[in-house]
Amino acid sequence: LKKFPLHPEFKADEIAHWMLPREDVVFAFVRENAQGEVSDVCSFYSLPSSILGHEKHTLLKAAYSYWNVATTVPLHELMYDALIFARSYDFDVFNALNVMENDDFLKELKF
């Protein structure tokens, strides 16, 4: 994050609060290097919406890209894995804003 002029600086307890998985709220996965150290992080949060007036479908499960750091793989590969991860949790859509470096994967993954 330090490569951006404006960025947050987190303490350990703040990282735990904002980035660690919470059931049905925050989803995250990490990649580890050969030494067992975390090298890449990808996360998204859940924001479901009610579907009104439909007989069969009552809920839209939407995932929103959250914290993503790719150091050992290209960002689009990390985000491709995030799409698969989200699908494995039955999310219907995956949303991402075109901020920071997100443009790098938005076009590649056809957002």
C-alpha positions as CSV (number, residue, x, y, z in Angstrom):
1,L,0.0,0.0,0.0
2,K,2.9,2.3,0.5
3,K,3.3,2.8,-3.2
4,F,0.0,4.8,-3.1
5,P,0.3,8.5,-1.9
6,L,-2.7,8.0,0.4
7,H,-2.9,4.7,2.3
8,P,-3.8,3.3,5.7
9,E,-1.3,2.0,8.1
10,F,-2.6,-0.9,10.3
11,K,-1.7,-2.2,13.7
12,A,-1.9,-6.0,14.2
13,D,-5.3,-5.8,15.9
14,E,-6.7,-3.6,13.0
15,I,-5.4,-6.1,10.5
16,A,-7.2,-8.9,12.4
17,H,-10.4,-6.8,12.4
18,W,-10.4,-5.8,8.7
19,M,-8.8,-8.7,7.0
20,L,-9.3,-12.0,8.9
21,P,-12.2,-14.1,7.6
22,R,-15.6,-13.8,9.4
23,E,-18.3,-16.3,8.6
24,D,-20.7,-14.9,6.0
25,V,-19.0,-11.5,6.1
26,V,-15.3,-11.5,5.1
27,F,-13.8,-14.2,3.0
28,A,-10.0,-14.4,2.5
29,F,-7.3,-16.6,1.2
30,V,-3.5,-16.4,1.2
31,R,-0.6,-17.8,-0.8
32,E,2.6,-18.8,1.0
33,N,6.1,-18.9,-0.3
34,A,8.5,-21.8,0.1
35,Q,9.4,-20.6,3.6
36,G,5.8,-20.6,4.7
37,E,5.5,-16.8,4.8
38,V,2.3,-15.2,3.4
39,S,3.2,-13.7,0.0
40,D,-0.2,-12.9,-1.6
41,V,-3.6,-12.0,0.0
42,C,-7.0,-11.8,-1.6
43,S,-10.3,-11.0,0.1
44,F,-13.8,-10.0,-0.5
45,Y,-16.9,-9.3,1.6
46,S,-20.4,-10.4,1.3
47,L,-23.3,-8.0,0.7
48,P,-26.4,-10.0,-0.1
49,S,-29.6,-8.3,-1.5
50,S,-33.2,-9.4,-1.2
51,I,-35.0,-10.2,-4.5
52,L,-38.6,-9.1,-4.2
53,G,-41.5,-10.5,-6.1
54,H,-39.8,-13.6,-7.5
55,E,-41.2,-17.0,-6.9
56,K,-37.9,-18.9,-7.1
57,H,-35.1,-16.5,-6.2
58,T,-35.2,-14.5,-3.0
59,L,-31.5,-13.6,-2.4
60,L,-28.7,-12.3,-4.6
61,K,-25.3,-13.2,-3.0
62,A,-22.9,-10.4,-4.1
63,A,-19.2,-10.5,-3.3
64,Y,-17.2,-7.3,-3.3
65,S,-13.4,-7.2,-3.8
66,Y,-11.8,-6.0,-0.6
67,W,-8.0,-6.3,0.2
68,N,-5.8,-7.7,-2.5
69,V,-2.0,-7.9,-2.6
70,A,-0.2,-9.8,-5.3
71,T,3.6,-10.1,-4.9
72,T,4.4,-13.5,-6.5
73,V,1.8,-13.8,-9.2
74,P,0.1,-11.2,-11.5
75,L,-2.9,-9.6,-9.9
76,H,-5.2,-11.0,-12.6
77,E,-4.2,-14.5,-11.6
78,L,-4.9,-13.8,-8.0
79,M,-8.3,-12.3,-8.8
80,Y,-9.1,-15.3,-11.1
81,D,-8.6,-17.5,-8.1
82,A,-10.8,-15.1,-6.0
83,L,-13.6,-15.6,-8.6
84,I,-13.3,-19.4,-8.2
85,F,-13.2,-19.1,-4.4
86,A,-16.3,-16.9,-4.4
87,R,-18.1,-19.3,-6.7
88,S,-17.3,-22.2,-4.3
89,Y,-19.2,-20.3,-1.6
90,D,-22.2,-19.9,-4.0
91,F,-21.9,-16.2,-4.7
92,D,-23.9,-15.0,-7.7
93,V,-21.8,-12.0,-8.7
94,F,-18.4,-10.5,-7.9
95,N,-18.0,-6.7,-7.9
96,A,-14.8,-4.7,-8.0
97,L,-14.2,-0.9,-8.3
98,N,-11.7,0.5,-10.8
99,V,-9.4,1.9,-8.1
100,M,-5.8,1.4,-7.3
101,E,-4.4,-1.4,-9.5
102,N,-7.8,-3.0,-10.2
103,D,-7.8,-1.9,-13.9
104,D,-5.0,-4.4,-14.3
105,F,-7.4,-7.3,-13.9
106,L,-10.8,-5.8,-14.8
107,K,-10.1,-5.9,-18.5
108,E,-8.2,-9.1,-18.4
109,L,-11.0,-10.9,-16.6
110,K,-13.8,-9.2,-18.6
111,F,-15.5,-7.3,-15.8
